[in-house]
């Protein structure tokens, strides 16, 4: 499966902060696994942050695509202020 084609199904700007990790397509659903990128705009803040793992994933039910349920499995990073 090509991740580039599935990126067209996502909201504009979402891939600026998240990357597609994997995609699982079944008979009745498409599940796209997204993970927050390990970069943060350090210049915009006076504080320095570092990534310390992930929060529990959330499952977002998006609009159906060609009769299949579209699920976004999203993992956000846990940022800690040094």
KAKAFEN-V833615 format. One record per pair of residues at least 12 apart in sequence whose ideal C-beta (glycine too) atoms are under 7 Angstrom apart, sorted by the first residue. I is the first residue (numbers start at 0). J is the second residue. D is the distance in Angstrom with one decimal. If there is no record, write none. Layout:
I|J|D + I|J|D
//
This chain:
0|22|5.3 + 0|24|6.8 + 2|19|4.6 + 2|22|6.5 + 5|19|6.6 + 5|22|5.5 + 5|31|5.9 + 6|19|6.5 + 8|64|6.1 + 8|69|6.5 + 16|35|6.2 + 16|36|6.1 + 17|33|4.2 + 17|34|6.4 + 17|35|5.6 + 17|36|6.5 + 17|73|7.0 + 18|33|7.0 + 18|34|5.9 + 18|36|5.7 + 19|31|6.2 + 19|33|6.2 + 20|32|4.4 + 20|33|6.7 + 20|34|4.9 + 27|67|6.0 + 27|68|6.3 + 28|67|5.6 + 28|68|4.3 + 28|70|6.1 + 29|64|6.3 + 29|67|5.2 + 29|69|5.2 + 30|70|4.6 + 30|72|5.9 + 31|71|5.4 + 31|72|7.0 + 32|72|4.7 + 33|71|6.1 + 33|72|6.9 + 33|73|4.9 + 34|74|4.8 + 35|74|6.6 + 35|75|4.9 + 35|76|4.5 + 37|50|5.4 + 37|76|6.7 + 39|78|6.6 + 46|80|5.1 + 47|81|4.6 + 48|78|4.7 + 48|79|6.7 + 48|80|5.9 + 48|81|6.9 + 49|79|5.6 + 49|81|5.7 + 50|76|4.8 + 50|77|7.0 + 50|78|6.2 + 51|77|5.0 + 51|79|4.7 + 52|77|5.1 + 53|74|4.8 + 53|75|6.6 + 53|76|5.9 + 53|77|6.2 + 54|75|5.0 + 54|77|5.7 + 56|72|5.6 + 56|73|6.3 + 56|74|4.7 + 57|73|5.2 + 58|70|5.9 + 58|72|5.7 + 59|71|4.2 + 59|73|6.3
//
